[in-house]
Amino acid sequence: MRRVTLFINGSCINGKVVAVYGTLSDLLSVASNKLGIRAANLYNGKGGMIDDIALIRDDDVLYVSEGHAFLDPQTEGKAEDDLSGSHTDWLTLNIGGRLFTTTRSTLVSKEPDSMLAHMFGEKDVWGNKRDQRGAYLIDRSPEYFEPILNYLRHGQLIVNEGVNLLGVLEEARFFGIEQLAEQLEVAIKNSHPPEDHSPISRKEFVRFLLATPTKSELRCQGLNFSGADLSRLDLRYINFKMANLSRCNLTYANLCCSNLERSDLSGANLDGANLQGVKMLCTNAEGASLKGCNFEDPSGLKANLEGANLKGVDMEGSQMTGINLRVATLKNAKLKNCNLRGATLAGTDLEVSRLEAGGARHLFNA
């Protein structure tokens, strides 16, 4: 059985003696486990890549690479020993387990006041914090460091798709690269388009309705439908709580059991709408038209308009049996020919409400 000594590429310390068996992939797997790296290539002492396990001899000394080119451990060690503070010396950084090779001048010249410039401006200022390959160990994110290193190389902010700009910004702040941090703040701000508060159109809403299963609760809470034409649509059980429905055309719409609590229906047209069991607590419907609406539910489910603002509302000819208008405001409302039998009007403001020409029919609870 053959055995070899394995070193990490560019190093001649902390080697491992292992047995050679099976295929080249088997040996690379053993090397990965023994050396704690993702072994990809094997080199002999002269830098020759080994692509066939049959080329390996007993007691060979091999160098294991994660995919990088061969690094001669003799010249690499000499280069480190001969550093004299020159700003053109090459060095390797181990950022969170990923290796980056660059020059001191790259780290120092672009941002001379940054942390990187202070770390590598002089020989061994980073102390002995190196891995077994001699790379400087820095416990930061390699994904976010790469755009920073490229910025120091050519002065341009280039971030690959899928990389979070906020992460790069935090790294730039950590390393004290202020000019880059300012560029990133602008880029982040521009990457978020301004919120679109424009009203939802009938076409958009119908497309939304058609894409929603009939048994699913449709939540439109707080949405802006101002001025939209929603006439004759089936809007049963939809949650319009706090939605803006001002000046909407809701004529003959089916709003049975829908939730319009605290919504804005001011100036809206709901003539002929089906409002059985509707929830309109504290709704603002000032100046709306609700002529010929049906609030009466044969099953006994009562429409609830408690606390609603119904100033100037035209409710002529509406069926309002059992409706709850407790503490609602009906000032100047038109209630001609309305059926208010069994309605609850405790605390309701009926000042100057128009009940003439037939008046509000039937009795109601005061």
Phi and psi in degrees as a GROMACS rama.xvg file:
@    title "Ramachandran Plot"
@    xaxis  label "Phi"
@    yaxis  label "Psi"
@TYPE xy
-82.689  150.562  ARG-2
-136.269  147.846  ARG-3
-134.457  163.079  VAL-4
-107.961  126.733  THR-5
-108.608  133.078  LEU-6
-122.731  154.312  PHE-7
-71.614  141.835  ILE-8
-46.7981  124.366  ASN-9
87.9906  0.356392  GLY-10
-123.692  153.096  SER-11
-128.772  25.4531  CYS-12
-126.212  160.607  ILE-13
57.0019  42.6882  ASN-14
-75.0083  165.192  GLY-15
-128.807  133.1  LYS-16
-93.1189  125.853  VAL-17
-134.202  157.219  VAL-18
-86.0956  146.289  ALA-19
-102.274  121.526  VAL-20
-153.04  165.682  TYR-21
68.7977  -134.955  GLY-22
-108.071  175.661  THR-23
-61.9997  -36.4891  LEU-24
-62.8379  -37.1353  SER-25
-63.3098  -41.9354  ASP-26
-66.4942  -40.4765  LEU-27
-63.7034  -35.321  LEU-28
-65.5076  -42.822  SER-29
-62.9412  -42.2299  VAL-30
-61.697  -39.504  ALA-31
-61.1787  -44.0364  SER-32
-69.5787  -41.6669  ASN-33
-71.9119  -38.1455  LYS-34
-100.061  -8.19166  LEU-35
71.4587  32.373  GLY-36
-131.672  175.281  ILE-37
-96.973  86.8518  ARG-38
-64.7178  129.225  ALA-39
-122.926  -36.687  ALA-40
-134.081  153.274  ASN-41
-119.556  137.488  LEU-42
-127.527  149.002  TYR-43
-86.649  -179.1  ASN-44
-65.1497  -15.5292  GLY-45
-99.4502  5.64163  LYS-46
89.8085  7.46879  GLY-47
-79.3858  130.741  GLY-48
-78.1472  133.548  MET-49
-97.3822  118.804  ILE-50
-116.178  8.24259  ASP-51
-145.174  125.047  ASP-52
-63.1682  -22.0664  ILE-53
-67.009  -17.5897  ALA-54
-80.1777  -8.35473  LEU-55
-87.5823  132.442  ILE-56
-105.085  163.126  ARG-57
-64.0162  136.648  ASP-58
69.7918  17.8246  ASP-59
-66.3356  149.237  ASP-60
-105.079  119.595  VAL-61
-121.494  155.176  LEU-62
-119.228  128.931  TYR-63
-103.082  128.14  VAL-64
-116.793  148.435  SER-65
-84.7284  9.0001  GLU-66
127.6  -8.34274  GLY-67
-79.3501  162.026  HIS-68
-66.3008  160.709  ALA-69
-62.8548  134.649  PHE-70
-116.918  116.343  LEU-71
-68.2625  118.723  ASP-72
-63.5208  -25.7785  PRO-73
-72.0309  -49.9229  GLN-74
-72.6821  -33.6476  THR-75
-64.1194  -44.0283  GLU-76
-65.964  -39.7671  GLY-77
-64.5549  -39.6643  LYS-78
-62.3609  -39.6684  ALA-79
-68.5167  -39.0639  GLU-80
-68.3769  -27.2578  ASP-81
-92.7208  6.28438  ASP-82
-60.5375  133.808  LEU-83
-129.594  25.0186  SER-84
86.6038  2.78512  GLY-85
-63.5683  137.316  SER-86
-84.146  14.6964  HIS-87
-115.999  3.13142  THR-88
-71.0824  137.003  ASP-89
-79.5302  146.572  TRP-90
-149.087  162.952  LEU-91
-119.637  134.167  THR-92
-109.57  136.356  LEU-93
-104.797  97.3322  ASN-94
-99.8953  104.821  ILE-95
57.1256  31.1023  GLY-96
96.5081  -4.93333  GLY-97
-111.284  135.338  ARG-98
-89.6777  135.728  LEU-99
-126.821  126.232  PHE-100
-106.29  126.928  THR-101
-152.565  -171.361  THR-102
-114.351  159.088  THR-103
-62.1725  -37.5667  ARG-104
-62.7109  -35.6389  SER-105
-62.1789  -41.7198  THR-106
-77.1877  -19.5926  LEU-107
-106.379  -43.4658  VAL-108
-72.7836  -38.1768  SER-109
-68.3627  -44.8271  LYS-110
-129.307  80.5497  GLU-111
-65.0507  -17.6579  PRO-112
-97.9193  4.00706  ASP-113
-77.4412  166.953  SER-114
-63.0543  -39.2302  MET-115
-62.4987  -38.6316  LEU-116
-64.4614  -39.378  ALA-117
-72.5017  -32.4678  HIS-118
-69.5163  -36.6634  MET-119
-121.331  14.6299  PHE-120
-73.2123  -24.9881  GLY-121
-130.571  161.86  GLU-122
-63.5564  130.41  LYS-123
58.3174  23.9337  ASP-124
-64.7983  -22.3078  VAL-125
-85.446  4.17685  TRP-126
69.2968  -144.084  GLY-127
-101.625  21.6134  ASN-128
-81.94  75.4584  LYS-129
-131.067  155.31  ARG-130
-86.1282  -177.021  ASP-131
-68.963  -11.0237  GLN-132
-95.4495  -2.32296  ARG-133
90.5332  2.78483  GLY-134
-77.2907  142.677  ALA-135
-70.9221  125.337  TYR-136
-86.5967  123.972  LEU-137
-134.845  119.411  ILE-138
-84.9714  74.9157  ASP-139
-136.55  176.916  ARG-140
-79.9047  122.033  SER-141
-66.8964  -32.0717  PRO-142
-62.1068  -40.8202  GLU-143
-85.8838  -20.1357  TYR-144
-76.5846  -31.759  PHE-145
-56.4178  -47.6595  GLU-146
-62.4991  -30.0026  PRO-147
-68.956  -44.8683  ILE-148
-63.1287  -41.3156  LEU-149
-64.0178  -36.6465  ASN-150
-62.6312  -41.64  TYR-151
-68.2935  -24.7354  LEU-152
-77.2943  -46.0028  ARG-153
-128.266  0.826098  HIS-154
78.9816  9.58422  GLY-155
-114.207  141.737  GLN-156
-86.5786  108.85  LEU-157
-129.046  118.239  ILE-158
-122.701  126.11  VAL-159
-64.3299  151.745  ASN-160
-60.6495  136.371  GLU-161
95.1262  -10.0321  GLY-162
-88.4564  127.812  VAL-163
-71.8717  120.098  ASN-164
-62.9104  -31.2174  LEU-165
-63.8201  -37.248  LEU-166
-65.1867  -42.0382  GLY-167
-64.5622  -38.8389  VAL-168
-61.7561  -43.8367  LEU-169
-63.0983  -38.8071  GLU-170
-66.897  -40.5686  GLU-171
-61.4803  -40.2837  ALA-172
-67.0804  -39.6882  ARG-173
-61.4765  -43.8028  PHE-174
-84.3243  1.20686  PHE-175
69.7747  32.0009  GLY-176
-96.1538  84.1995  ILE-177
-66.0159  -42.3618  GLU-178
-62.3215  -40.1734  GLN-179
-67.2897  -39.847  LEU-180
-60.1246  -39.6269  ALA-181
-64.7249  -42.9698  GLU-182
-62.3901  -39.2512  GLN-183
-67.4457  -38.4132  LEU-184
-61.1857  -41.3172  GLU-185
-66.7473  -42.956  VAL-186
-62.7931  -40.1745  ALA-187
-65.8499  -41.9703  ILE-188
-62.9531  -41.9038  LYS-189
-74.9984  -19.3199  ASN-190
-77.2762  -11.7924  SER-191
-107.888  103.073  HIS-192
-63.6061  151.796  PRO-193
-60.6101  146.42  PRO-194
-63.6546  138.79  GLU-195
-91.8917  110.028  ASP-196
-101.676  12.0295  HIS-197
-67.6462  148.235  SER-198
-62.8551  151.49  PRO-199
-79.0966  131.577  ILE-200
-84.2245  166.113  SER-201
-59.7393  -42.4851  ARG-202
-60.7988  -45.3414  LYS-203
-63.5131  -41.4162  GLU-204
-70.7894  -40.187  PHE-205
-62.3266  -39.9818  VAL-206
-61.7019  -38.7281  ARG-207
-65.0595  -42.9916  PHE-208
-63.5729  -44.196  LEU-209
-67.0779  -26.4402  LEU-210
-87.0331  -1.6114  ALA-211
-105.44  128.118  THR-212
-56.5718  144.222  PRO-213
-62.3446  -28.1006  THR-214
-90.1704  -1.8774  LYS-215
-86.2913  141.851  SER-216
-74.7845  125.428  GLU-217
-96.2545  118.334  LEU-218
-103.88  114.354  ARG-219
-118.318  28.3561  CYS-220
-61.6374  126.294  GLN-221
76.9422  4.5379  GLY-222
-78.5631  159.943  LEU-223
-104.168  110.668  ASN-224
-114.389  16.5054  PHE-225
-50.218  123.967  SER-226
76.3164  3.03456  GLY-227
-74.8138  151.857  ALA-228
-94.569  102.354  ASP-229
-114.671  24.609  LEU-230
-64.8754  144.156  SER-231
61.9902  14.6841  ARG-232
-87.2358  153.741  LEU-233
-87.3517  102.983  ASP-234
-115.317  26.141  LEU-235
-61.0791  139.392  ARG-236
64.3399  10.5506  TYR-237
-79.9937  141.146  ILE-238
-89.9203  102.972  ASN-239
-104.619  22.6333  PHE-240
-55.3637  127.585  LYS-241
62.3745  17.0208  MET-242
-77.9107  155.511  ALA-243
-95.197  104.405  ASN-244
-116.983  23.5705  LEU-245
-62.8705  138.489  SER-246
60.2696  17.6515  ARG-247
-72.5231  150.302  CYS-248
-96.4965  103.392  ASN-249
-116.539  24.5103  LEU-250
-60.6051  132.504  THR-251
59.3211  19.0792  TYR-252
-76.3198  149.676  ALA-253
-96.7244  101.36  ASN-254
-107.882  27.1162  LEU-255
-55.8224  124.498  CYS-256
61.0883  16.7497  CYS-257
-76.1275  159.653  SER-258
-106.937  109.05  ASN-259
-113.816  24.5952  LEU-260
-59.2802  128.099  GLU-261
58.4698  19.433  ARG-262
-80.9367  164.391  SER-263
-104.557  107.62  ASP-264
-113.244  19.9175  LEU-265
-60.8835  130.861  SER-266
71.4596  6.68553  GLY-267
-78.5809  157.548  ALA-268
-112.112  111.252  ASN-269
-116.442  23.5277  LEU-270
-54.4497  131.043  ASP-271
73.1507  9.20072  GLY-272
-74.6677  150.699  ALA-273
-92.738  113.176  ASN-274
-119.228  30.8677  LEU-275
-61.1629  127.404  GLN-276
64.501  17.2306  GLY-277
-68.7929  147.498  VAL-278
-106.372  111.582  LYS-279
-127.866  39.9097  MET-280
-61.6395  127.129  LEU-281
57.5134  24.2534  CYS-282
-72.6325  142.592  THR-283
-97.0997  102.857  ASN-284
-117.547  28.3052  ALA-285
-58.1312  129.181  GLU-286
75.9379  6.98879  GLY-287
-78.7172  161.69  ALA-288
-112.314  121.257  SER-289
-127.347  40.5115  LEU-290
-69.3408  135.622  LYS-291
66.6703  23.9655  GLY-292
-81.3052  154.237  CYS-293
-113.297  108.09  ASN-294
-98.3625  -7.24514  PHE-295
-86.0854  122.521  GLU-296
-106.642  116.567  ASP-297
-57.1507  -26.2565  PRO-298
-78.8477  -5.79273  SER-299
98.3089  -2.11499  GLY-300
-75.0917  118.412  LEU-301
-93.2628  141.905  LYS-302
-71.579  139.723  ALA-303
-118.155  106.945  ASN-304
-114.729  29.9907  LEU-305
-59.9478  128.379  GLU-306
72.5775  9.96431  GLY-307
-72.9341  149.005  ALA-308
-93.7947  105.545  ASN-309
-117.313  33.092  LEU-310
-61.5799  128.593  LYS-311
68.3812  13.7738  GLY-312
-74.4688  138.75  VAL-313
-100.247  107.646  ASP-314
-115.374  26.9454  MET-315
-55.4447  131.16  GLU-316
71.7355  15.4639  GLY-317
-83.9902  146.43  SER-318
-91.6953  110.253  GLN-319
-125.639  31.7139  MET-320
-59.1594  127.698  THR-321
71.9103  8.25466  GLY-322
-65.2102  144.793  ILE-323
-98.8041  107.577  ASN-324
-114.923  27.5642  LEU-325
-58.4656  130.895  ARG-326
50.3558  23.338  VAL-327
-79.5066  160.518  ALA-328
-107.154  115.595  THR-329
-117.142  26.7194  LEU-330
-59.8422  127.589  LYS-331
63.8927  16.6687  ASN-332
-76.205  153.603  ALA-333
-104.502  116.621  LYS-334
-119.542  28.4313  LEU-335
-61.3086  129.283  LYS-336
59.5919  27.1023  ASN-337
-84.6169  144.423  CYS-338
-97.1649  103.498  ASN-339
-109.599  26.0381  LEU-340
-61.4333  127.101  ARG-341
72.1078  12.509  GLY-342
-72.509  150.452  ALA-343
-101.915  117.106  THR-344
-126.45  25.5739  LEU-345
-61.5174  123.547  ALA-346
76.3811  7.89246  GLY-347
-75.2392  137.48  THR-348
-87.4006  104.853  ASP-349
-107.009  21.1461  LEU-350
-57.7808  124.156  GLU-351
60.395  18.938  VAL-352
-65.3216  140.184  SER-353
-91.911  110.889  ARG-354
-116.58  10.8496  LEU-355
-70.0231  173.758  GLU-356
55.0714  57.2448  ALA-357
110.862  -31.1265  GLY-358
63.5378  -173.586  GLY-359
-82.4123  120.607  ALA-360
-81.5185  148.821  ARG-361
70.9996  175.011  HIS-362
-90.9272  161.693  LEU-363
-144.288  160.663  PHE-364
-80.4453  127.18  ASN-365
